[in-house]
Amino acid sequence: QVQLVESGGGLVQAGRSLRVSCTASGRVESIVVLGWYRQAPGKKREMVAGIALGGGTTEYADSLKGRFTISLGDAKNTMYLQMNDLKMEDTAVYYCNAAIRTTTPQGLGAMTVIWGQGIQVTVSS
């Protein structure tokens, strides 16, 4: 299996930058896509950004393009989210997720999504 651990969250002032990390362990070779989601108090969890490990293709929530950047470390088992010009509305729990290849009991290929525990990012005025 794959385990995901987020790090780097905390309290930051509006307008500043912060980088959060997600480190994957276990069967990392089975990971197809890594992504970040966030959930603010009282709101639904929303996609922030994703990156495909094969070709490096990235995708962002439209509202975050230009401020947030997703990237992979050299070993490709660590993913980063660089967040610039942070706003109070970016306050949320940020979750790392991974889409991984699995095999059903019948031997068929399948995809499974797993989540990290989440990390708090708080932006103050």
VENRA-V830129 format. One record per residue. N is the residue number from 0. RES is the residue in one small letter. PHI is phi in degrees with one decimal (NA if undefined). PSI is psi in degrees with one decimal (999 if undefined). Layout:
BEGIN
n=N res=RES phi=PHI psi=PSI
n=N res=RES phi=PHI psi=PSI
END
This chain:
BEGIN
n=0 res=q phi=NA psi=175.5
n=1 res=v phi=-119.3 psi=138.9
n=2 res=q phi=-118.9 psi=143.3
n=3 res=l phi=-122.4 psi=133.4
n=4 res=v phi=-131.1 psi=122.7
n=5 res=e phi=-90.1 psi=153.2
n=6 res=s phi=-154.1 psi=163.5
n=7 res=g phi=97.7 psi=1.4
n=8 res=g phi=-73.9 psi=-177.4
n=9 res=g phi=150.3 psi=-159.8
n=10 res=l phi=-102.7 psi=131.4
n=11 res=v phi=-143.0 psi=149.3
n=12 res=q phi=-78.8 psi=151.1
n=13 res=a phi=-58.4 psi=140.7
n=14 res=g phi=91.4 psi=-15.8
n=15 res=r phi=-89.0 psi=180.0
n=16 res=s phi=-117.5 psi=158.1
n=17 res=l phi=-151.9 psi=143.7
n=18 res=r phi=-120.1 psi=127.3
n=19 res=v phi=-109.2 psi=152.5
n=20 res=s phi=-125.3 psi=155.0
n=21 res=c phi=-134.5 psi=121.6
n=22 res=t phi=-110.3 psi=127.5
n=23 res=a phi=-100.7 psi=142.7
n=24 res=s phi=-136.7 psi=168.1
n=25 res=g phi=94.3 psi=-139.0
n=26 res=r phi=-82.1 psi=66.4
n=27 res=v phi=-65.0 psi=-21.4
n=28 res=e phi=-67.8 psi=-14.3
n=29 res=s phi=-88.6 psi=-4.7
n=30 res=i phi=-76.6 psi=131.0
n=31 res=v phi=-103.3 psi=-45.4
n=32 res=v phi=-136.1 psi=139.0
n=33 res=l phi=-114.5 psi=145.9
n=34 res=g phi=-151.5 psi=166.7
n=35 res=w phi=-119.0 psi=136.5
n=36 res=y phi=-125.9 psi=164.8
n=37 res=r phi=-144.3 psi=154.6
n=38 res=q phi=-138.5 psi=116.0
n=39 res=a phi=-88.3 psi=157.6
n=40 res=p phi=-55.3 psi=128.2
n=41 res=g phi=77.6 psi=5.2
n=42 res=k phi=-121.6 psi=164.1
n=43 res=k phi=-76.5 psi=155.8
n=44 res=r phi=-67.8 psi=135.9
n=45 res=e phi=-129.1 psi=151.5
n=46 res=m phi=-73.3 psi=137.4
n=47 res=v phi=-103.9 psi=-56.2
n=48 res=a phi=-163.8 psi=158.5
n=49 res=g phi=-144.5 psi=157.3
n=50 res=i phi=-144.4 psi=133.2
n=51 res=a phi=-86.9 psi=130.4
n=52 res=l phi=-72.0 psi=-28.0
n=53 res=g phi=-67.5 psi=-57.5
n=54 res=g phi=-108.6 psi=-6.3
n=55 res=g phi=80.7 psi=9.9
n=56 res=t phi=-61.8 psi=136.4
n=57 res=t phi=-117.3 psi=157.6
n=58 res=e phi=-143.6 psi=142.8
n=59 res=y phi=-132.3 psi=152.6
n=60 res=a phi=-63.8 psi=136.7
n=61 res=d phi=-54.4 psi=-39.4
n=62 res=s phi=-71.5 psi=-12.6
n=63 res=l phi=-109.9 psi=-5.9
n=64 res=k phi=-59.3 psi=135.0
n=65 res=g phi=95.3 psi=-23.4
n=66 res=r phi=-107.3 psi=-33.2
n=67 res=f phi=-109.4 psi=142.4
n=68 res=t phi=-134.1 psi=128.1
n=69 res=i phi=-101.7 psi=142.6
n=70 res=s phi=-154.5 psi=166.5
n=71 res=l phi=-112.4 psi=148.3
n=72 res=g phi=-76.2 psi=172.2
n=73 res=d phi=-59.5 psi=-36.8
n=74 res=a phi=-81.3 psi=-6.9
n=75 res=k phi=60.9 psi=12.6
n=76 res=n phi=-106.2 psi=5.6
n=77 res=t phi=-125.9 psi=132.6
n=78 res=m phi=-119.1 psi=143.6
n=79 res=y phi=-120.5 psi=151.7
n=80 res=l phi=-129.0 psi=108.2
n=81 res=q phi=-88.8 psi=122.4
n=82 res=m phi=-117.4 psi=117.8
n=83 res=n phi=-111.7 psi=158.0
n=84 res=d phi=48.2 psi=52.8
n=85 res=l phi=-64.0 psi=145.6
n=86 res=k phi=-120.0 psi=159.0
n=87 res=m phi=-59.4 psi=-31.5
n=88 res=e phi=-72.6 psi=-5.4
n=89 res=d phi=-83.0 psi=-6.3
n=90 res=t phi=-61.3 psi=125.0
n=91 res=a phi=-176.3 psi=169.9
n=92 res=v phi=-88.4 psi=126.0
n=93 res=y phi=-101.2 psi=128.1
n=94 res=y phi=-114.2 psi=137.1
n=95 res=c phi=-91.1 psi=139.7
n=96 res=n phi=-137.8 psi=159.8
n=97 res=a phi=-139.0 psi=135.9
n=98 res=a phi=-97.2 psi=120.7
n=99 res=i phi=-122.8 psi=149.3
n=100 res=r phi=-77.0 psi=134.1
n=101 res=t phi=-133.4 psi=176.4
n=102 res=t phi=-129.0 psi=131.7
n=103 res=t phi=-73.0 psi=165.1
n=104 res=p phi=-57.6 psi=-23.2
n=105 res=q phi=-85.9 psi=0.8
n=106 res=g phi=86.9 psi=12.4
n=107 res=l phi=-91.1 psi=149.1
n=108 res=g phi=-71.8 psi=143.7
n=109 res=a phi=-150.4 psi=168.5
n=110 res=m phi=-121.0 psi=141.3
n=111 res=t phi=-129.1 psi=141.6
n=112 res=v phi=-107.2 psi=130.3
n=113 res=i phi=-122.5 psi=159.7
n=114 res=w phi=-127.7 psi=149.3
n=115 res=g phi=-81.2 psi=179.8
n=116 res=q phi=-77.8 psi=-19.3
n=117 res=g phi=96.2 psi=153.4
n=118 res=i phi=-141.0 psi=139.0
n=119 res=q phi=-82.5 psi=131.9
n=120 res=v phi=-121.9 psi=121.8
n=121 res=t phi=-121.3 psi=125.2
n=122 res=v phi=-108.4 psi=121.9
n=123 res=s phi=-104.6 psi=160.7
n=124 res=s phi=-80.1 psi=999
END
